[in-house]
Amino acid sequence: ITRTTYCTFAGLETVSGLYGETLEIPCHNGATKEEDILITKWKYDKGEGIPGDLLVKQKNKNAVIMATDEYKDRVSMAANSSLLLSAAKLTDQRTFTCMVVAREDIMEYPINVMIYKSPEGLEISDQAEALEIGKLTKLGTCVAKDASPAANITWLKNNKPLVADGEGARISIRTSVLLDPVTGLSTTASTLEYSAKKEDTDAQFTCSTQPTVGSELVSSPVTLTVTYSTENIVLQVIAQDPLEEGDNVTLKCVADGNPAPTSFNFHLQGEMVKVEDSNTYTIRNVSRETSGEYKCSLIDDPSMEASKDITVNYLDINLSPSGNIVERVGEALDLTLKIDSSGESKVFWTKVEKEPEFAALTYSDSGSYECEVTMGLLSRKASFDLIVEGAPVIKQLSKQLSEDAQHKVLICEAEGSPKPAVSWSINGTLLDESPFINGKITHKIKVVPSANLTVSCTVSNEFGIDTRAINVSSCKYKVTVKLSSLSLLHNFSYSDYSLFLSACLLNIIFRCFNGSKKQLSRQQKKRQFLP
């Protein structure tokens, strides 16, 4: 049961109700005390001032229905004397009067009734398949069925209202209202014609209405395709980076029309290839000759074209000589590195910081050499192994006293390749032989000569032989001490004797160590030491 008071017109209270529901129409609204009321009667205005009785109720008795027309089964009275009118219709929009008979007076309370009905819903019909840019096209018709009063429809794009902007404009809205002669309800139809723009792609169109009673109604959104001719075309190159010889490259032609073109002409260095139902063309196994300008265009409009330059990167190197190289010591080696590339390159060497130069080969030049040439992300490598060969040469033959001063150490240092064999003219004990690196070897032996002698070191390989000798002295000496005066000996203390003997021993060691620097006589010599 609904009862809504809106306003009073010229002394008449107005009550509104919803179509199809039960409406409560108040009687005196407390103006008369219930205990003073003897009779309550409801009647209505049939038109032209002719009243029609609905029902009457006497105090302490049930209400009696007096209506014989359509109201017979639709009216009843509430405990507070209000008239209950079921299944409200638009024809109920009239004046109903409550007459009250009290103990001392008779009063009448006329009330005006209004009936409202919201539309059954909003639906967009007759939708266009697509909208064309710049062309006024019927987008659809929004229908609001069975409303009272007639619905006022608003069109919206992305939830923003659209307003017709006159003749020759982008928006046109035409509205019509159809009245049902039986129910009296109105059906409103609003047709939107719209001239789309490119940015209207994926836009949502809706329609809405705000009923007199109730909340706003909004239709389901409609999204239409916006069609337009191609204005721009782009040629894309799809390939790995960097693009090298032997790779594949795909040309892709992209046009901004909607619907997008599906067939294109591809211009391949003077040759035109027509491709239908695809916007790509693949060039396989490219070479450096593939580099150049490429184009694509629309088949139906060849003037609409796009171009792109393609560069196939290449990097070729040639190192000469390469592989395993065997050369003689002292000779020259001409090394050549040739580079053929599509851009600027950089060279890096291992073993040396820059490209090696071999004007006169040495044994230390032997080894592995590698160069790496780079150009951007491309890289190439080349290498060679160099072996320098030659007859051995003794670079140094030396001697030294062992740490315990009990024997001599002879050291023979030589160069040569292949590795030379080392031999001595004296039997000695091998102390050490260094690793053979860069053509160098060091050989050490220890000897204990019983007499002064000359020792030879000999080195040899398949290319030759070299010998060098060194004098080695004995460390055995006879020492005679001659005192000049017995009286001097008489004056020696014990500590004087100790100091005297120590000095003699140091003198012997010193002369033995330096024996190689002076040629000593093989005859025994006497040394005279004084304190």
C-alpha positions as MATLAB code, in Angstrom:
seq = 'ITRTTYCTFAGLETVSGLYGETLEIPCHNGATKEEDILITKWKYDKGEGIPGDLLVKQKNKNAVIMATDEYKDRVSMAANSSLLLSAAKLTDQRTFTCMVVAREDIMEYPINVMIYKSPEGLEISDQAEALEIGKLTKLGTCVAKDASPAANITWLKNNKPLVADGEGARISIRTSVLLDPVTGLSTTASTLEYSAKKEDTDAQFTCSTQPTVGSELVSSPVTLTVTYSTENIVLQVIAQDPLEEGDNVTLKCVADGNPAPTSFNFHLQGEMVKVEDSNTYTIRNVSRETSGEYKCSLIDDPSMEASKDITVNYLDINLSPSGNIVERVGEALDLTLKIDSSGESKVFWTKVEKEPEFAALTYSDSGSYECEVTMGLLSRKASFDLIVEGAPVIKQLSKQLSEDAQHKVLICEAEGSPKPAVSWSINGTLLDESPFINGKITHKIKVVPSANLTVSCTVSNEFGIDTRAINVSSCKYKVTVKLSSLSLLHNFSYSDYSLFLSACLLNIIFRCFNGSKKQLSRQQKKRQFLP';
ca = [
       0.000    0.000    0.000;
       1.477    3.348   -1.016;
       0.470    6.839   -0.092;
       2.641    9.785   -1.056;
       1.524   13.377   -0.559;
       3.096   15.802   -3.011;
       1.243   19.084   -2.686;
      -2.152   20.780   -2.284;
      -3.821   22.520   -5.234;
      -6.490   25.111   -4.446;
      -7.261   23.429   -1.129;
      -7.090   19.896   -2.542;
      -4.537   17.481   -1.151;
      -2.853   15.377   -3.868;
      -1.894   11.769   -3.280;
       0.274    9.786   -5.702;
       0.471    6.054   -6.187;
       2.222    3.500   -8.367;
       0.488    1.813  -11.246;
      -0.810   -1.657  -10.381;
      -0.244   -1.325   -6.630;
      -2.681   -0.582   -3.757;
      -3.122    3.102   -3.008;
      -4.079    4.424    0.446;
      -6.128    7.653    0.285;
      -6.365    9.372    3.720;
      -9.681   10.691    5.022;
      -9.494   13.579    7.508;
      -5.906   13.208    8.681;
      -7.000   13.627   12.318;
      -9.082   16.724   11.778;
     -12.041   14.960   13.422;
     -11.825   12.801   16.536;
     -12.641    9.154   15.877;
     -15.047    8.953   18.838;
     -17.082   11.831   17.357;
     -17.513   10.185   13.952;
     -20.866    8.546   13.359;
     -20.711    7.818    9.605;
     -17.821    7.736    7.087;
     -18.585    7.664    3.381;
     -16.286    7.578    0.336;
     -17.310    8.733   -3.124;
     -15.564    9.822   -6.319;
     -16.078   12.255   -9.176;
     -17.297   10.427  -12.282;
     -16.938   13.572  -14.330;
     -19.090   16.552  -15.146;
     -19.841   16.882  -11.419;
     -21.573   13.510  -11.191;
     -20.628   11.694   -7.942;
     -20.304    7.953   -7.554;
     -20.627    6.162   -4.229;
     -17.919    3.712   -3.189;
     -18.612    2.556    0.390;
     -20.051    3.693    3.734;
     -19.362    2.780    7.346;
     -21.397    3.518   10.435;
     -19.854    3.689   13.862;
     -19.178    0.283   15.366;
     -20.256   -1.431   12.147;
     -18.471   -2.867    9.141;
     -18.099   -0.886    5.955;
     -20.676   -1.530    3.247;
     -19.586   -1.370   -0.415;
     -22.001    0.713   -2.456;
     -20.081    0.721   -5.785;
     -21.504   -1.263   -8.646;
     -18.932   -0.390  -11.330;
     -15.232   -1.249  -11.680;
     -14.543   -0.148   -8.099;
     -16.807   -2.813   -6.634;
     -13.974   -5.287   -6.111;
     -11.154   -2.817   -5.681;
     -12.129   -0.684   -2.687;
     -12.005   -1.235    1.071;
     -11.645    0.920    4.186;
      -8.760    0.932    6.640;
      -9.186    1.225   10.414;
      -8.295    4.916   10.244;
     -11.050    5.484    7.660;
      -8.559    5.699    4.731;
      -9.752    4.392    1.369;
      -7.731    1.441    0.065;
      -7.749    1.276   -3.735;
      -6.151   -1.860   -5.182;
      -4.565   -2.349   -8.647;
      -4.229    1.352   -9.275;
      -4.911    2.453  -12.860;
      -4.398    5.651  -14.802;
      -8.181    6.042  -14.860;
      -8.003    6.417  -11.079;
      -6.518    9.879  -11.580;
      -9.544   11.822  -10.325;
     -10.928   13.341   -7.130;
     -12.006   11.102   -4.254;
     -14.009   12.622   -1.385;
     -14.321   11.406    2.210;
     -17.545   12.620    3.867;
     -17.588   12.496    7.704;
     -20.811   12.839    9.750;
     -19.965   13.887   13.336;
     -22.228   14.633   16.289;
     -22.549   18.289   15.440;
     -21.330   18.671   11.843;
     -20.861   17.111    8.400;
     -17.426   17.558    6.737;
     -16.051   16.606    3.323;
     -12.340   16.030    2.508;
     -11.710   15.946   -1.285;
      -8.358   14.431   -2.407;
      -6.821   14.480   -5.872;
      -5.147   11.185   -7.001;
      -2.151   10.862   -9.396;
      -0.896    7.499  -10.696;
       2.711    6.997  -11.952;
       4.431    4.135  -13.724;
       8.116    3.654  -14.526;
       9.030    2.212  -17.927;
       9.322   -1.551  -18.076;
      12.926   -1.066  -19.130;
      15.198    0.599  -21.654;
      16.378   -1.239  -24.736;
      18.407   -0.104  -27.750;
      17.093   -1.707  -30.938;
      17.801   -1.342  -34.667;
      21.535   -1.064  -33.950;
      23.869   -0.105  -36.779;
      26.516   -2.626  -37.791;
      29.184    0.066  -37.955;
      29.700    3.815  -37.900;
      31.513    5.618  -40.656;
      33.723    8.575  -39.899;
      32.184   11.884  -40.973;
      28.867   10.333  -42.049;
      25.665   10.832  -40.046;
      24.474    7.274  -39.412;
      21.567    5.874  -37.439;
      23.146    4.309  -34.368;
      19.970    2.839  -32.878;
      16.586    3.475  -31.257;
      16.088    3.558  -27.482;
      12.606    2.415  -26.395;
      10.973    3.021  -22.966;
       7.733    1.009  -22.837;
       4.534    1.555  -20.813;
       5.343    4.570  -18.673;
       3.284    7.289  -17.077;
       4.026   10.019  -17.610;
       5.899    9.426  -20.872;
       9.651    8.788  -20.327;
      12.163   11.495  -21.173;
      15.144    9.686  -22.795;
      18.765   10.911  -22.727;
      21.535    9.458  -24.901;
      25.035    9.059  -23.448;
      28.502    8.286  -24.834;
      30.901    6.930  -22.239;
      28.417    8.103  -19.546;
      28.373   11.674  -20.860;
      25.084   13.086  -22.242;
      24.780   13.698  -25.984;
      22.917   16.780  -27.154;
      21.608   17.335  -30.670;
      23.635   20.127  -32.234;
      21.420   21.246  -35.100;
      21.348   20.819  -38.849;
      24.483   19.506  -40.494;
      25.940   18.522  -37.133;
      27.345   15.267  -35.777;
      24.413   14.415  -33.457;
      20.709   14.126  -34.312;
      18.046   12.872  -31.877;
      14.405   12.252  -32.887;
      11.810   11.343  -30.244;
       8.238    9.974  -30.596;
       5.598    8.938  -28.015;
       2.914    6.283  -28.558;
      -0.122    6.196  -26.188;
      -1.861    2.871  -25.467;
      -5.621    3.567  -25.777;
      -6.477    0.750  -23.383;
      -4.014    1.258  -20.529;
      -3.256    4.907  -21.130;
       0.462    4.125  -20.792;
       3.029    5.795  -23.037;
       5.880    4.235  -25.020;
       8.725    6.608  -25.899;
      11.123    5.929  -28.791;
      14.302    8.003  -29.236;
      16.460    7.550  -32.367;
      20.114    8.648  -32.347;
      21.964    9.509  -35.554;
      25.681    9.970  -35.029;
      28.664   11.047  -37.138;
      31.638    9.168  -35.689;
      35.259   10.189  -35.270;
      38.280    7.879  -35.138;
      38.508    8.261  -31.375;
      34.966    6.848  -31.057;
      36.422    3.379  -31.578;
      35.421    1.226  -28.576;
      33.132    3.986  -27.229;
      30.083    2.800  -25.234;
      26.660    4.244  -26.075;
      23.736    4.008  -23.634;
      20.348    5.668  -23.051;
      18.745    6.564  -19.716;
      15.608    8.016  -18.179;
      14.669    9.363  -14.755;
      11.111    8.295  -13.805;
       8.937   10.584  -11.697;
       8.968    7.922   -9.010;
      11.879    5.542   -8.518;
      15.557    5.371   -9.520;
      17.194    6.132  -12.866;
      17.028    3.480  -15.574;
      20.002    2.859  -17.908;
      20.140    0.572  -20.937;
      22.826   -1.991  -21.660;
      25.845   -0.428  -23.417;
      26.349   -0.690  -27.158;
      29.803   -0.681  -28.759;
      30.018   -0.249  -32.515;
      32.791   -0.618  -35.044;
      34.005    2.689  -36.479;
      35.048    2.376  -40.102;
      37.410    4.746  -41.886;
      39.719    4.763  -44.844;
      43.467    4.262  -44.565;
      45.293    7.491  -43.812;
      48.713    6.172  -42.816;
      50.804    3.146  -43.749;
      53.974    1.865  -42.053;
      56.499   -0.754  -43.163;
      57.956   -2.787  -40.298;
      61.075   -4.956  -40.507;
      60.999   -8.042  -38.285;
      64.392   -9.711  -37.885;
      66.897  -10.668  -35.231;
      69.362   -8.021  -34.141;
      71.874   -7.799  -35.625;
      70.651   -8.991  -39.015;
      73.367  -11.217  -40.484;
      73.887  -13.038  -43.726;
      71.900  -16.265  -43.816;
      69.110  -14.922  -41.584;
      65.467  -14.434  -42.564;
      63.754  -11.042  -42.519;
      60.000  -10.391  -42.583;
      58.437   -7.235  -44.029;
      55.122   -6.256  -42.418;
      52.873   -3.576  -43.885;
      50.572   -1.942  -41.301;
      47.728    0.379  -42.355;
      45.484    2.317  -39.957;
      42.216    1.863  -41.911;
      39.263    0.068  -40.351;
      38.681   -2.507  -41.568;
      42.409   -2.763  -42.259;
      43.547   -3.634  -45.797;
      44.436   -7.303  -46.256;
      46.402   -7.175  -49.524;
      49.558   -5.249  -50.358;
      52.273   -4.746  -52.944;
      55.833   -5.299  -51.733;
      58.609   -3.606  -53.710;
      61.818   -5.652  -53.431;
      64.744   -3.829  -55.051;
      63.021   -3.211  -58.352;
      60.739   -6.258  -58.188;
      57.085   -5.934  -57.123;
      55.361   -8.845  -55.356;
      51.591   -8.827  -54.812;
      50.503  -10.447  -51.532;
      46.804  -11.155  -50.906;
      45.092  -11.965  -47.600;
      48.277  -11.167  -45.693;
      50.282   -8.106  -44.739;
      53.685   -9.825  -44.487;
      56.397  -11.026  -46.844;
      59.493  -12.990  -45.781;
      62.922  -12.788  -47.436;
      64.945  -15.901  -46.648;
      68.704  -16.425  -46.408;
      69.638  -12.768  -46.828;
      73.076  -11.699  -48.028;
      74.961   -8.422  -48.071;
      73.456   -7.765  -51.497;
      70.024   -7.767  -49.822;
      70.797   -4.433  -48.156;
      68.793   -1.539  -49.593;
      65.445    0.257  -49.595;
      62.176   -1.703  -49.478;
      58.591   -0.463  -49.906;
      54.992   -1.585  -49.516;
      51.826    0.012  -50.888;
      48.062   -0.505  -51.064;
      46.882   -2.490  -54.057;
      43.848   -0.239  -54.613;
      45.859    2.948  -53.956;
      49.532    2.557  -54.978;
      50.256    6.155  -53.983;
      49.737    5.151  -50.354;
      53.144    3.610  -49.618;
      55.824    3.291  -46.936;
      59.537    2.501  -47.140;
      62.305    1.149  -44.932;
      66.059    0.664  -45.308;
      67.460   -2.781  -44.534;
      71.126   -3.320  -43.689;
      72.531   -6.840  -43.635;
      75.536   -6.844  -41.319;
      78.608   -8.846  -42.295;
      82.081   -9.283  -40.839;
      84.762  -11.321  -42.626;
      88.380  -11.650  -41.449;
      91.421  -13.367  -42.958;
      94.554  -13.887  -40.874;
      97.646  -14.943  -42.802;
      99.512  -17.039  -41.949;
      97.330  -19.047  -39.537;
      97.283  -22.454  -37.933;
     100.609  -23.984  -36.873;
     103.677  -21.935  -37.895;
     107.299  -23.080  -37.499;
     110.054  -20.507  -38.155;
     113.816  -20.167  -37.539;
     115.096  -17.839  -34.870;
     116.246  -14.473  -36.177;
     114.106  -14.600  -39.291;
     111.195  -12.243  -40.056;
     107.519  -13.252  -40.092;
     105.063  -11.178  -42.128;
     101.608  -11.197  -40.484;
      98.538   -9.883  -42.343;
      94.994   -9.390  -40.988;
      92.360   -8.431  -43.580;
      88.899   -7.240  -42.441;
      85.815   -6.871  -44.643;
      82.837   -5.488  -42.711;
      79.652   -3.460  -43.123;
      80.705   -1.036  -40.396;
      83.526    0.077  -38.150;
      85.273   -2.796  -36.384;
      87.618   -3.216  -33.419;
      90.520   -5.667  -33.055;
      91.665   -7.325  -29.832;
      94.725   -9.607  -29.465;
      95.603  -12.129  -26.785;
      99.260  -12.554  -25.658;
      99.995   -9.048  -26.976;
      98.169   -5.722  -26.710;
      98.341   -4.901  -30.407;
      98.997   -6.644  -33.696;
     102.375   -8.398  -33.274;
     105.371   -7.579  -35.453;
     108.125  -10.144  -35.986;
     111.113   -8.418  -37.624;
     113.545  -10.874  -36.021;
     112.014  -13.861  -34.293;
     113.167  -14.804  -30.816;
     112.430  -17.901  -28.828;
     110.168  -15.856  -26.536;
     107.914  -15.124  -29.529;
     106.803  -18.765  -29.482;
     103.214  -19.304  -28.295;
      99.536  -19.125  -29.211;
      98.126  -15.905  -30.678;
      94.434  -15.111  -31.125;
      92.710  -12.047  -32.508;
      89.048  -11.150  -32.051;
      87.390   -8.663  -34.398;
      84.085   -7.130  -33.261;
      81.520   -4.936  -34.992;
      78.634   -4.155  -32.682;
      77.291   -7.527  -31.554;
      79.095   -9.442  -34.305;
      82.375  -11.154  -33.485;
      84.928  -13.190  -35.454;
      88.109  -14.917  -34.224;
      91.323  -16.186  -35.843;
      94.482  -17.677  -34.329;
      97.899  -19.211  -34.984;
     100.476  -21.182  -32.998;
     104.074  -20.039  -33.505;
     107.107  -22.231  -32.845;
     110.541  -20.624  -33.188;
     113.362  -23.145  -33.757;
     117.144  -22.809  -33.882;
     120.510  -24.082  -32.739;
     121.072  -23.807  -28.984;
     123.222  -21.041  -27.513;
     124.624  -20.916  -23.998;
     123.672  -17.523  -22.644;
     125.487  -17.814  -19.335;
     127.753  -20.301  -17.502;
     128.317  -19.465  -13.834;
     129.391  -20.980  -10.523;
     128.679  -20.362   -6.894;
     129.505  -21.840   -3.514;
     126.832  -23.932   -1.901;
     125.179  -22.698    1.253;
     127.062  -25.236    3.392;
     130.385  -24.285    1.695;
     131.067  -27.954    1.015;
     130.804  -27.987   -2.797;
     130.528  -25.849   -5.927;
     127.245  -25.263   -7.893;
     127.621  -24.912  -11.677;
     124.773  -23.220  -13.627;
     124.385  -23.486  -17.396;
     121.666  -21.269  -19.001;
     120.866  -21.876  -22.673;
     118.349  -21.040  -25.418;
     117.322  -23.200  -28.340;
     114.449  -25.112  -29.862;
     113.645  -27.954  -29.910;
     114.671  -28.411  -26.294;
     118.463  -28.845  -26.218;
     120.204  -31.676  -24.412;
     122.651  -30.525  -21.689;
     125.891  -32.360  -20.816;
     128.911  -31.574  -18.622;
     132.592  -32.506  -18.921;
     132.663  -33.528  -15.277;
     130.621  -35.917  -13.273;
     128.357  -34.013  -10.964;
     125.092  -34.363   -9.155;
     122.048  -32.843  -10.891;
     120.433  -30.302   -8.608;
     117.719  -28.847  -10.836;
     116.504  -28.495  -14.415;
     114.054  -25.690  -15.098;
     110.935  -26.158  -17.291;
     111.550  -25.552  -20.994;
     109.649  -22.295  -21.615;
     110.007  -19.943  -24.580;
     113.123  -21.825  -25.717;
     114.963  -21.354  -22.410;
     116.401  -23.975  -20.062;
     118.574  -23.785  -16.932;
     120.687  -26.745  -15.764;
     122.346  -26.950  -12.300;
     124.868  -29.504  -10.952;
     127.020  -29.670   -7.838;
     130.675  -30.767   -7.793;
     133.453  -31.132   -5.205;
     136.707  -30.605   -7.156;
     139.850  -31.974   -5.536;
     142.005  -29.689   -7.629;
     141.651  -26.634   -9.821;
     140.178  -27.573  -13.198;
     138.241  -26.346  -16.259;
     134.600  -27.565  -16.655;
     132.654  -27.427  -19.955;
     128.843  -27.265  -20.520;
     127.588  -28.496  -23.879;
     124.036  -27.972  -25.306;
     122.812  -29.556  -28.522;
     119.735  -30.229  -30.664;
     119.066  -31.153  -34.255;
     120.101  -27.692  -35.449;
     123.507  -27.438  -33.762;
     125.728  -27.503  -30.693;
     127.327  -24.955  -28.346;
     129.984  -25.372  -25.637;
     131.344  -23.048  -22.986;
     134.019  -23.649  -20.276;
     134.573  -22.245  -16.790;
     137.517  -22.541  -14.333;
     136.698  -24.180  -11.047;
     139.297  -24.113   -8.198;
     139.791  -26.534   -5.363;
     139.093  -25.519   -1.809;
     142.045  -27.600   -0.266;
     145.060  -25.468    0.877;
     148.171  -26.166    3.116;
     148.679  -23.382    5.629;
     152.028  -22.679    7.317;
     152.094  -20.200   10.126;
     155.489  -18.612   10.872;
     155.854  -16.631   13.981;
     158.504  -13.953   13.962;
     159.360  -14.170   17.559;
     159.002  -16.759   20.247;
     158.598  -13.976   22.690;
     155.417  -12.985   20.824;
     154.014  -16.476   21.237;
     154.939  -16.323   24.876;
     152.744  -13.276   25.334;
     149.548  -14.889   23.723;
     146.668  -15.534   26.016;
     144.029  -18.206   25.402;
     141.652  -15.692   23.808;
     144.463  -14.438   21.559;
     144.963  -17.953   20.190;
     141.241  -18.317   19.451;
     141.113  -15.021   17.592;
     144.246  -15.926   15.659;
     142.877  -19.266   14.465;
     139.507  -17.736   13.444;
     141.246  -15.189   11.268;
     143.203  -17.937    9.554;
     140.075  -19.911    8.772;
     138.200  -16.893    7.308;
     141.163  -16.090    5.089;
     141.172  -19.613    3.679;
     137.418  -19.537    2.843;
     137.713  -16.146    1.179;
     140.585  -17.246   -1.045;
     138.798  -20.475   -1.984;
     135.619  -18.609   -3.046;
     137.541  -16.137   -5.190;
     139.792  -18.723   -6.705;
     138.015  -18.445  -10.078;
     138.924  -14.772  -10.361;
     142.671  -15.332  -10.098;
     144.714  -18.014  -11.742;
     146.455  -19.875   -8.943;
     149.663  -21.846   -9.333;
     149.260  -25.566   -9.141;
     152.313  -25.602   -6.820;
     151.736  -25.463   -3.128;
     152.121  -22.034   -1.637;
     152.755  -21.086    1.840;
     150.792  -18.357    3.500;
     152.091  -16.406    6.382;
     149.520  -14.891    8.660;
     150.274  -12.445   11.368;
     147.805  -11.551   14.078;
];
